[in-house]
Amino acid sequence: MESTVASKLDALLHLQSIDSQLDEIRRVRGDLPEEVRDLEDEIEGYEVRVSKFDDEVAALNDAIAQRRQSIKDAESLIRKYEDQQVNVRNNREYDAITKEIELQKLEIQVAEKKIKEAYYQIDQKNNEIEGTKHRLEERKKDLDNKKNELEQIVSESEDEEKKLEQDRETAAAKIEDRLLSAYTRIRKNVRNGLAVVPVKRDACGGCFNTVPPQRQADIAAQKKVIVCEHCGRILAGVEHRIY
């Protein structure tokens, strides 16, 4: 039983050692991977925004073309009504045609106003497009720099990381599922990634809270897997002071 628990703890310590080395490799990369992802998301957002503005400008130009056509149609109707006025038979017909002419002139005024407003909106959109494209180009340059920096760091440790990943897979396969799940859960819940620690100077090697003497004796006996009462880390072995 003792050797079984001891072998389990040795396996966990070995896995922890590999994970700590992987953690250090990833720590050197720092926030670069996340910064690259953030920049990619930001660039995608700018591209969507530019595309949306382009669509809006195209729609405004279509609206202007339609308004211009409506002006031509109204002018054509005005000429037609003016010709009809020459041949009216009474004042009522004349007044009716006059109202139609006035209505078409009003339509022209409204259309011209709408065209003017559309041109103003196009100018605003184009300014937005220009500013967004400028920011887009800056972010693309930032992304290229961050990617180059990340690729350089990754290339320096790529072989080592692959070897450690393979070692980790082998080491994890030697640990029973229940214990491996507990180890994984603890690693996620602690800041420094240390799920398995020794007792040092009468304290937990992870949270540094005092471990009572009797509990230290139980840990050293390795008859069962014991966790820290304060942080939940697995306590593997007791390092005795050297006087």
Contacts in CASP RR format, 6 or more apart in sequence:
PFRMAT RR
TARGET T0000
AUTHOR 0000-0000-0000
METHOD contacts of the structure
MODEL  1
MESTVASKLDALLHLQSIDSQLDEIRRVRGDLPEEVRDLEDEIEGYEVRV
SKFDDEVAALNDAIAQRRQSIKDAESLIRKYEDQQVNVRNNREYDAITKE
IELQKLEIQVAEKKIKEAYYQIDQKNNEIEGTKHRLEERKKDLDNKKNEL
EQIVSESEDEEKKLEQDRETAAAKIEDRLLSAYTRIRKNVRNGLAVVPVK
RDACGGCFNTVPPQRQADIAAQKKVIVCEHCGRILAGVEHRIY
1 223 0 8 1.000
2 221 0 8 1.000
2 222 0 8 1.000
2 223 0 8 1.000
5 222 0 8 1.000
5 223 0 8 1.000
5 224 0 8 1.000
5 225 0 8 1.000
6 222 0 8 1.000
8 175 0 8 1.000
8 176 0 8 1.000
8 179 0 8 1.000
8 225 0 8 1.000
9 196 0 8 1.000
9 222 0 8 1.000
9 225 0 8 1.000
9 234 0 8 1.000
9 236 0 8 1.000
9 237 0 8 1.000
11 171 0 8 1.000
11 174 0 8 1.000
11 175 0 8 1.000
12 175 0 8 1.000
12 179 0 8 1.000
12 183 0 8 1.000
12 195 0 8 1.000
12 196 0 8 1.000
12 234 0 8 1.000
12 236 0 8 1.000
13 196 0 8 1.000
13 236 0 8 1.000
14 171 0 8 1.000
15 168 0 8 1.000
15 171 0 8 1.000
15 172 0 8 1.000
15 175 0 8 1.000
15 183 0 8 1.000
15 196 0 8 1.000
16 183 0 8 1.000
16 194 0 8 1.000
16 195 0 8 1.000
16 196 0 8 1.000
18 164 0 8 1.000
18 167 0 8 1.000
18 168 0 8 1.000
18 171 0 8 1.000
19 168 0 8 1.000
19 187 0 8 1.000
19 193 0 8 1.000
20 193 0 8 1.000
20 194 0 8 1.000
21 164 0 8 1.000
22 161 0 8 1.000
22 164 0 8 1.000
22 165 0 8 1.000
22 168 0 8 1.000
23 193 0 8 1.000
25 157 0 8 1.000
25 160 0 8 1.000
25 161 0 8 1.000
25 164 0 8 1.000
28 153 0 8 1.000
28 157 0 8 1.000
29 150 0 8 1.000
29 153 0 8 1.000
29 154 0 8 1.000
32 146 0 8 1.000
32 149 0 8 1.000
32 150 0 8 1.000
32 153 0 8 1.000
33 150 0 8 1.000
35 146 0 8 1.000
36 143 0 8 1.000
36 146 0 8 1.000
36 147 0 8 1.000
36 150 0 8 1.000
39 139 0 8 1.000
39 142 0 8 1.000
39 143 0 8 1.000
39 146 0 8 1.000
40 143 0 8 1.000
42 139 0 8 1.000
43 136 0 8 1.000
43 139 0 8 1.000
43 140 0 8 1.000
43 143 0 8 1.000
46 132 0 8 1.000
46 133 0 8 1.000
46 135 0 8 1.000
46 136 0 8 1.000
46 139 0 8 1.000
47 136 0 8 1.000
49 132 0 8 1.000
50 129 0 8 1.000
50 132 0 8 1.000
50 133 0 8 1.000
50 136 0 8 1.000
53 125 0 8 1.000
53 128 0 8 1.000
53 129 0 8 1.000
53 132 0 8 1.000
54 129 0 8 1.000
56 121 0 8 1.000
56 125 0 8 1.000
57 122 0 8 1.000
57 125 0 8 1.000
57 126 0 8 1.000
57 129 0 8 1.000
60 118 0 8 1.000
60 121 0 8 1.000
60 122 0 8 1.000
60 125 0 8 1.000
61 118 0 8 1.000
61 122 0 8 1.000
63 114 0 8 1.000
63 118 0 8 1.000
64 115 0 8 1.000
64 118 0 8 1.000
64 119 0 8 1.000
67 111 0 8 1.000
67 112 0 8 1.000
67 114 0 8 1.000
67 115 0 8 1.000
67 118 0 8 1.000
68 111 0 8 1.000
68 115 0 8 1.000
70 107 0 8 1.000
70 111 0 8 1.000
71 107 0 8 1.000
71 108 0 8 1.000
71 111 0 8 1.000
71 112 0 8 1.000
74 104 0 8 1.000
74 105 0 8 1.000
74 107 0 8 1.000
74 108 0 8 1.000
74 111 0 8 1.000
75 104 0 8 1.000
75 108 0 8 1.000
77 100 0 8 1.000
77 104 0 8 1.000
78 101 0 8 1.000
78 104 0 8 1.000
78 105 0 8 1.000
81 97 0 8 1.000
81 100 0 8 1.000
81 101 0 8 1.000
81 104 0 8 1.000
82 101 0 8 1.000
84 97 0 8 1.000
85 94 0 8 1.000
85 97 0 8 1.000
85 98 0 8 1.000
85 101 0 8 1.000
88 94 0 8 1.000
88 97 0 8 1.000
154 161 0 8 1.000
172 180 0 8 1.000
175 183 0 8 1.000
179 225 0 8 1.000
182 234 0 8 1.000
183 195 0 8 1.000
183 196 0 8 1.000
183 234 0 8 1.000
184 195 0 8 1.000
186 195 0 8 1.000
186 232 0 8 1.000
186 233 0 8 1.000
186 234 0 8 1.000
187 193 0 8 1.000
187 194 0 8 1.000
187 195 0 8 1.000
190 206 0 8 1.000
190 231 0 8 1.000
190 233 0 8 1.000
192 206 0 8 1.000
194 205 0 8 1.000
194 206 0 8 1.000
194 233 0 8 1.000
195 233 0 8 1.000
195 234 0 8 1.000
196 233 0 8 1.000
196 234 0 8 1.000
196 236 0 8 1.000
197 204 0 8 1.000
197 205 0 8 1.000
197 206 0 8 1.000
197 228 0 8 1.000
197 233 0 8 1.000
197 234 0 8 1.000
197 235 0 8 1.000
197 236 0 8 1.000
198 205 0 8 1.000
198 235 0 8 1.000
198 236 0 8 1.000
198 237 0 8 1.000
198 238 0 8 1.000
198 239 0 8 1.000
199 205 0 8 1.000
199 211 0 8 1.000
199 216 0 8 1.000
199 219 0 8 1.000
199 235 0 8 1.000
199 237 0 8 1.000
199 238 0 8 1.000
199 239 0 8 1.000
200 239 0 8 1.000
201 239 0 8 1.000
201 241 0 8 1.000
202 210 0 8 1.000
202 211 0 8 1.000
202 213 0 8 1.000
202 216 0 8 1.000
203 209 0 8 1.000
203 210 0 8 1.000
203 211 0 8 1.000
204 211 0 8 1.000
204 228 0 8 1.000
204 230 0 8 1.000
204 231 0 8 1.000
204 233 0 8 1.000
204 235 0 8 1.000
205 233 0 8 1.000
206 228 0 8 1.000
206 231 0 8 1.000
206 233 0 8 1.000
207 228 0 8 1.000
207 230 0 8 1.000
207 231 0 8 1.000
207 233 0 8 1.000
209 228 0 8 1.000
209 229 0 8 1.000
209 230 0 8 1.000
209 231 0 8 1.000
211 219 0 8 1.000
211 228 0 8 1.000
211 235 0 8 1.000
215 226 0 8 1.000
215 229 0 8 1.000
216 238 0 8 1.000
218 224 0 8 1.000
218 226 0 8 1.000
219 226 0 8 1.000
219 235 0 8 1.000
219 236 0 8 1.000
219 237 0 8 1.000
219 238 0 8 1.000
220 237 0 8 1.000
220 238 0 8 1.000
222 237 0 8 1.000
225 234 0 8 1.000
226 234 0 8 1.000
226 235 0 8 1.000
227 233 0 8 1.000
227 234 0 8 1.000
227 235 0 8 1.000
228 234 0 8 1.000
228 235 0 8 1.000
END
